[in-house]
Amino acid sequence: MSLDWLPRDDQIKDHQLFGDEHFGDEPPCTQYEKKPFKNPETGETVEGLSAAWITLNNPAQFNSYTTEMIKGVIAGMHKASMERDVQAIVFTAAGDKAFCTGGNTKEYAEYYTKRPLEYVQYMDLFAGMIDAILKARKPVICRVNGLRIAGGQEIGQACDFSVAADTAAFGQAGTRHGSTPTGGSTDFLPWNLSMEQAMWQATANEMWSAAKMERLGLITKAIPVKKNDKDEWVRDPRVITDSYVNNGEIIYGEFKKGDAYKSANQELKELKTDWSQLDGFIDNMVWKLTNTTYLCLMNTIESIRGKKKFFWDLAKSSQLYWLGANMNAEAFLGFNTFNAQKITGKREMDFIRYRQVLAEAKTFDDELAEEVIPKPKA
């Protein structure tokens, strides 16, 4: 029996909430672009389908996100979710130095410190950015093109997959600058690491190489992006890759120390960047994800995301109020110290003196701040 007699509305609906008002071309901004991807077996471009690239474009400030850039990420995740031809979302940034180093500390110091309500509203937007990534209706791949630090590490961990340049470095920085990694890292890290490793990563502010992240299972793959003058691929020379264990200690993937690191860093600067292997790997991921049934794929992804969402949702609402209140306290000290480093020559406050004044039970006021924030250079 035919059901042609049932009423039907075949006009295609528009489910977008945003236009292009939150995207731009001139930094600082968030960019949105749809790109074709290739069949890795034939090299042919896939017709009629695309991957959406959401790009943080603020390379002069290591792609730290401003208030307006956060809005762009939220809009981009929703736009890509509603674009019918988009098969996956690639979340990346401009240049080869950084994916993202977190919130824009200049904006934090000069506008948000000592304005707690303003920062609460900003953190509501930030939470919305994490939510937008976690509820994207397409797989989200973080293309880590450089440093993924602090809030950058948090938005990266919210993604479903991470593929990194092997020159990338990962870590937290909050507790050295008057903040906390409670924008996702304290929720996500325990899923990827042992509880003790997660505790150390969240508090010690160490930088971990892409090789170490891959070894520990925090990213899908670390891929070379540097070539020498002979056009040969070169692994990050700053990272130990020739030995797995030394005197019982795992050293594979650790950054070199001292003069060895300085020499390797100079060598790195002389190499040229080539993204072809990294982007080819991402194209292959998009191809594999596209060669599945959409509903079953997204149900599987959402089922795994749910574990991250559970702990993120438990604390996100209360954290934004605490972080707002902290803008009158340690965040004021930390962000203003970092923002004034060109004037003072120092990027961190005097932690020992700060601990001393706390032990002396001094009032948290401008006099205390003057004791621990470095003075301008003569």
Secondary structure, DSSP 8 states (H G I E B T S, - for coil): ---TTS----S-----S--STT--SSSSEEEEEEE--B-TTT--B-TT-EEEEEEEE-GGGTT-B-HHHHHHHHHHHHHHHH-TTEEEEEEEESSSSEEE-SB-HHHIIIIITT-HHHHHHHHHHHHHHHHHHHT-SS-EEEEE-SEEETHHHHHHHHSSEEEEETT-EEE--GGGTT--STTTHHHHHHHHS-HHHHHHHHHS---EEHHHHHHHTSSSEEE--EE-TTS-EE--TTB--S-SEETTEE-TT-B--HHHHHHHHHHHHTSEE--HHHHHHHHHHHHHHHSS-HHHHHHHHHHHHHHHHHHHHHHHHHHHHHHHHHTTTHHHHHHHHHHTHHHHS-SS--HHHHHHHHHTT--SSHHHHHHHS-----
